């Protein structure tokens, strides 16, 4: 097996978090894994004519900080009560999923969904007018899969008081057109400010999907939902 690096990054200020070698100038990558860190000369020796090279120009380089976690109870409730958008890979699929959900739930005062990809879809695609077209006049709010981006329709913005000149949340943003009207895309606390004006899901129905689908070992992680759920009657 060749030991030549597929990628090397040189002239960087690398902090390795390794007490034995806290700093380095360069790094070599092979098959998606770190092959070596060291001086520019040492890492250049691991490259060949096929190696991709990046000159960092003295920029800081840190290990990725990954916080992998889930919210068992709330995620279960979101999927139970709202449109699931995780499988939509095209704009047509996304809109049709929302349309189908809205038609199936005429009793819902708000149409909500979860799971669209903020990496796949853009603010230019997810306008409030496009969401208007599939939500029959009801306010609608969609959460991205990262829960840091969102998408709302005209009725939702109207109820939230978002209009030209209206204030932005302290830690969020309503993306706007040149005249100040909202485009449709929301960022961070703008999503939660919008969500707070929508009807809350009652605690009993929040726990329903948790109690009916979670394993006993995971149900114990949420005391509020770990008490027995009454057996349904028919």
C-alpha positions in Angstrom: 0.0 0.0 0.0 1.3 3.4 -0.9 2.2 5.7 2.0 2.0 8.9 -0.2 -0.5 11.4 1.2 -3.6 12.3 -0.8 -3.6 15.8 0.7 -1.1 17.9 2.5 -1.6 21.2 4.2 1.6 23.2 4.8 2.6 26.5 6.4 -0.2 26.3 8.9 -0.3 27.1 12.6 -1.5 23.7 13.8 -2.6 23.1 17.4 -2.6 19.3 17.8 -3.9 19.0 21.4 -1.1 16.4 21.8 1.0 17.3 24.8 4.1 15.6 23.3 3.8 17.6 20.1 1.5 20.6 20.8 2.4 22.5 17.6 3.1 21.7 14.0 3.5 23.4 10.6 1.9 20.8 8.3 -0.4 17.8 8.1 -0.8 14.9 5.7 -4.1 13.1 5.0 -4.6 9.7 3.5 -8.0 7.9 3.0 -9.7 10.5 5.1 -7.4 10.0 8.1 -4.4 11.9 9.5 -1.3 10.3 8.2 1.2 12.6 10.0 1.8 16.0 11.4 5.1 17.7 11.5 7.3 20.3 9.9 6.8 21.5 6.3 9.8 19.5 5.2 8.7 16.3 6.9 5.2 16.5 5.4 6.4 17.4 1.9 8.4 14.2 2.0 5.1 12.2 2.2 3.7 13.8 -1.0 4.1 12.7 -4.6 2.9 14.2 -7.9 -0.7 13.1 -7.3 -0.9 14.7 -3.9 -3.2 17.7 -3.5 -1.5 20.6 -1.8 -2.9 23.5 0.3 -0.8 26.3 1.5 -2.5 27.6 4.7 -0.5 30.8 4.6 0.0 30.8 8.4 -3.6 30.3 9.3 -4.7 28.6 12.5 -5.7 25.0 12.2 -7.5 23.1 15.0 -9.0 19.6 15.4 -12.7 19.5 14.6 -14.9 19.9 17.7 -17.8 17.6 17.2 -20.8 17.5 19.7 -22.8 14.5 18.6 -26.1 14.3 20.6 -29.8 13.8 20.2 -32.9 15.1 21.9 -34.9 11.9 22.3 -38.2 13.2 23.6 -38.4 16.4 21.5 -37.2 14.7 18.3 -39.8 11.9 18.7 -42.5 14.5 19.2 -41.4 16.5 16.2 -41.5 13.5 13.9 -44.9 12.3 15.4 -46.7 15.6 15.0 -45.1 17.3 12.1 -44.2 16.7 8.4 -41.0 14.7 8.1 -38.8 16.4 5.5 -35.6 14.4 5.9 -36.1 12.3 2.7 -36.7 15.3 0.3 -33.8 15.7 -2.1 -35.5 18.1 -4.6 -37.6 21.2 -4.2 -40.6 19.4 -5.8 -40.3 16.6 -3.3 -40.1 19.0 -0.4 -43.1 21.0 -1.5 -45.2 17.9 -2.2 -44.4 16.4 1.2 -45.6 19.6 2.9 -48.7 19.8 0.7 -49.6 16.2 1.4 -49.2 16.7 5.2 -51.3 19.9 5.1 -54.1 18.2 3.2 -54.0 15.2 5.6 -54.3 17.5 8.7 -57.0 20.1 8.1 -57.4 20.3 11.9 -54.0 21.8 12.5 -54.0 25.6 12.8 -50.3 25.7 11.9 -48.4 23.5 9.5 -45.0 22.5 10.8 -42.3 20.3 9.5 -38.8 19.1 10.4 -35.7 17.9 8.6 -35.1 19.8 5.4 -31.4 20.0 4.5 -29.9 23.5 4.9 -26.9 22.2 2.9 -29.1 21.1 0.0 -31.7 23.9 -0.2 -30.9 27.6 -0.3 -32.7 30.8 0.9 -33.2 31.6 -2.8 -35.2 28.4 -3.2 -37.1 28.4 0.1 -39.1 31.6 -0.2 -42.2 32.4 1.7 -44.2 32.4 -1.5 -43.2 28.8 -2.3 -44.3 27.7 1.1 -47.6 29.7 0.7 -48.4 27.6 -2.3 -48.7 24.4 -0.4 -50.1 25.4 3.0 -53.6 26.7 2.0 -53.4 30.0 3.9 -52.4 28.6 7.2 -49.2 29.8 9.0 -46.3 27.4 8.4 -42.9 26.9 9.9 -40.3 24.3 8.8 -37.2 23.4 10.8 -34.0 22.4 9.0 -32.4 19.1 10.1 -29.8 21.2 12.0 -32.5 23.2 13.9 -30.4 26.3 13.3 -32.2 27.3 10.1 -35.9 27.6 9.3 -38.4 28.4 6.6 -41.7 30.3 7.2 -44.6 31.4 5.0 -46.4 34.8 4.7 -49.1 34.0 7.3 -46.5 33.1 9.9 -44.5 36.3 9.3 -47.6 38.3 9.6 -48.6 36.8 12.9 -45.1 37.3 14.2 -45.1 40.9 13.2 -42.1 40.6 10.9 -42.3 43.4 8.3 -40.0 46.1 6.9 -38.4 47.9 9.9 -39.2 45.3 12.5 -36.5 44.3 14.9 -34.3 41.2 14.6 -33.9 38.8 17.5 -30.8 39.2 19.6 -29.3 36.0 18.4 -31.0 35.4 15.1 -32.0 36.8 11.7 -34.9 37.0 9.3 -33.3 37.1 5.8 -34.9 40.0 4.0 -35.4 41.4 0.5 -34.0 44.8 -0.5 -37.2 46.5 0.7 -37.0 44.9 4.2 -39.8 42.3 3.7 -38.9 38.8 4.9 -37.7 36.3 2.2 -38.8 33.2 4.1 -35.5 31.9 5.6 -34.9 32.2 9.3 -31.7 31.8 11.3 -31.1 30.7 15.0 -33.4 32.6 17.5 -35.6 33.9 14.7 -36.9 30.4 14.4 -37.7 30.0 18.1 -39.3 33.5 18.2 -41.6 32.3 15.4 -42.2 28.9 17.1 -43.3 30.6 20.4 -46.3 32.2 18.8 -47.5 28.8 17.3 -49.7 26.6 19.5 -47.7 24.5 21.9 -47.9 20.7 21.8 -49.6 19.5 25.0 -47.2 17.6 27.3 -49.4 14.5 27.1 -49.1 14.3 23.3 -45.5 15.3 23.4 -44.9 12.1 25.4 -47.1 9.9 23.4 -44.5 9.0 20.7 -41.9 8.5 23.3 -43.9 6.1 25.4 -45.1 4.1 22.4 -41.8 3.7 20.5 -38.9 4.1 22.9 -37.1 1.2 24.5 -37.4 1.0 28.3 -33.8 1.9 28.7 -34.2 5.1 26.8 -37.6 6.0 28.3 -35.8 6.1 31.7 -33.7 9.0 30.4 -36.8 11.3 30.4 -38.6 11.1 33.8 -41.4 13.4 32.6 -42.3 10.8 30.0 -41.3 7.6 31.8 -44.6 6.9 33.7 -46.9 4.3 32.1 -49.1 5.5 29.3 -52.8 4.4 29.5 -53.6 1.6 27.2 -55.7 2.8 24.2 -59.3 1.6 24.0 -61.1 0.9 20.8 
